[in-house]
């Protein structure tokens, strides 16, 4: 039997999701959960999150906007603690502006 010690970083992240959901929380918070894993592991992690968090409220802190847009029903973008945009993903794609440089950034 293979132990978790020998698993890839991506599998460890999936285990963390499972452990967090084992208590059946109503609110799930994920912080940079796909950072440092391969694209294949990212895709499988997105599917895992989607399947395990149905009918749950999630707070996701994530720089990979493809991940955010594939999971979220509603998106709030913060920049230095201020909300720059909020609403459904389709309305907010490409809507955020950085307060630092004033340029539009594709989301």
N, C-alpha and C positions, 0 to 999 in steps of 0.2 A: 504494500500500500504506500502510495506517495504522500508525504506530509507537506503541509503548507510551506514549510521552510524552503523547499526546492521549487516552489512555484515562481512564475514570472511576476514582475511588478504589476502587470495588468490583472492577473488572477488574484493577487493580494487585494487590489482595489475592489474587485468584485466580491471578495470575501468580506471586506469592510462594509459594503452595501448590505450584504446578507445579515451581518451581525447587527447593523443599525436597524434593520427592518424586523428583526426577530422579536422585538418587543411590541410590534404592531403600532407604531406611533402614528398620530394623525398628521404630524408635521415632519418632513424630512429635509435636512439641511446638508447640502453637498458643497464642498469648497475645493475648487480646482480638481475635480475628481478624475479627469482624463489627462491631466498634465503628466507628461513623461511616458505615456504608453503609445504603442504603435497605432496606426490607422485602423488596422483590423481589430485590435483590442478595443479601440474607441467605439467602433461600430457595434461590437458585441456588448460593450458596457452600456451604450445608449439603449439597445434593445432590452437589456436586463433591467435598467432603471425604468424604462417605459412599462415593462410587464409587471414589475413589483410595486410600482407607485401609483397605479391606477386608483382614482378616487382619493388621492392624498394631496395635501398641499406641500409643495416643494419650494425651497429657497435654494437657488443655485448661484454660486459665485464662480464665474467661468470666463476665461478670455477667449476660448474657442467658440465663436458666435454660431458656427454651424451646429455645434452641440446644443447650444441654448435654443436656437430656432427649431431644432428637431424635437425638443422636449417641452417647450413652454407653451402655455395657453395665453399667458400675459407676461410682458417683459417690462422691467423697470431698470433703466440704466442710471447708475450713479457715477458722478465724477467729483472727486474731492468732497464727498458727503452730500452733494446736491443732486437732485433728480434732474436729468437732462431730457429724458423721454420716458413715457409710460403708456402701455396699452397692448393690444394684440400684436403678435409677431409680424403679420403681413403689413400692418400700418407702420411699424417701427423699423423695418429693414431699411437701413441707410439713412435713418433720421437723426442719429445722434451726432452732436458736434462736440469736439473737445474744447473745454474752456481754456486749456493751456495754449492751443495753437489756433483755435477758431476755425479749423478746417473740418469739412465734412468727412466722416469716416464710414466706409461701408460696413454695415452690420450683417 
